Amino acid sequence: MRWRRTFPGRADQSRPARHFVAFLLAGCSLTDDAVSVTGELVANALTHTHSAKPGGLFVVEVRRWRGGAAVAVTDQGGTSEPTVREADWQAESGRGLHTINILTGTWSWTGDANGRTVTAVFDEH
């Protein structure tokens, strides 16, 4: 099964995006992790891409199958690529992809400066 929803590229849309994922994955053992990862992916889209510009948007897609699920966030691209980097322990940001590494089975990205999709895959425990 697959669902997709487009959200305005504003910080106040992180909560509705997380609720969208929580609703669709209700009853799965992976729901909490998927919701947390969705929050990180949305934050990255709004921080590092053109999605946060006036009129911008991002898309959340949820796929669910027996034994697992995937959450993907598509943004409007930007100058940097998603990269896990070492954050200073005192830094207030820079740990999002580390969190995604810990909470997912795998994650990957496709796209370019015109738009990227970051996909996180979860296996039910």
N, C-alpha and C positions, 0 to 999 in steps of 0.2 A: 504494500500500500504506500502511496506517496501523496503528500500534501505540500502546498506551496502558498506562501502569503508574502505580499509586498508591504513594507513599512516605510513611512517617511524617515528620512535620514536625520532624526533628532534624538537626543539623549533620552527624552521621555518615552521613547518607543522601545527601550530595552525591556522594560517590565512587560508590556503586551507581547513582545517576542518570546520571552521566557514562559509566559502563561500559555501561549500557543503550543509550545513544545510540551509543557507539563500536561496540558489537556490531551494531546494526541498520544502521549506515552503513559498515561495514567495506568497504574497497575503493573508496570514493568519494574523490575529491580534496578534498572539503570536510569530511571527518571530523574533522580536528584543530580546525578553526574551530568546527564544530558542538559538539564536546565542550567547548571553551573557553566558548562562549556558554551552554551548558547550565549550567556551573559558575556563571557570573554570574547567570543567571536564578534558579537555586536559591538562591544567596546572597541575592539581593534578596527572594525570597519569604520566606526565613527571617529576614531582618533587618527588613523593612518591613511584614509582614502578620501576620494572626492564625494563619498556618500553623505558626508556632513555639510556639504556646501548647500546654499539655498536651492531648494527644489530637488535635493538629492534623495536617494532611497537606498534601501537594501532589501534583499529577499531572503527569507528563511524557508528552507525545504526540509521536511521530515520524511524519512523512509522507515518503515517498520516491517519486520519479518519475524517469523518464529525464531526466537533465540537472539535477536539483536535489533539494532536500529542505527540510523545515521542522521546527523543533523548537518546541514550545509548552509553557509551564509555567503551570499553573493553580493559583492559591493561594486562600486563604480570605478574602481581602480585608483591607483596613486603611484607615487614615484618609488616606493619601497616594496620589497617582496617580504612575505611572511617568513621570518627567520627567528629561530630560538637563539636568544643571546643571553649572555651572563649579565645579570643585574647586580648592581651594588647592593649589599644587604640592607643599606639604609634607603635605597631608592623607593619611591612611592609607586612606581610603575615598572613595567618591563618583565613581569613574570607570567603574563597571560598564556603564552605558548608553553611554558613549563607546566602550568596547571593543566592545560589541554593534554600534554604528554602523559601526565600522571593519571588522568581520569578516563582516557580513551584506550581502546584496543590499538587503533592506528588513526592517524590524521594525515591529510595531504592537501595540496592546493594546485589549482590550475588557473591559467589566465595570464593577463599582462596589465600594462598601465591603463588599459581601457576598461578593465573589470576583472575581478578575481573571485573564485569560489574556493572557500576553505571548507573541507568536509571532515567531520569527526565520526568515526565508526565505533559503536559500542557493542559488546557481547554481554548478554544477560548472565548474571552469576547464578 
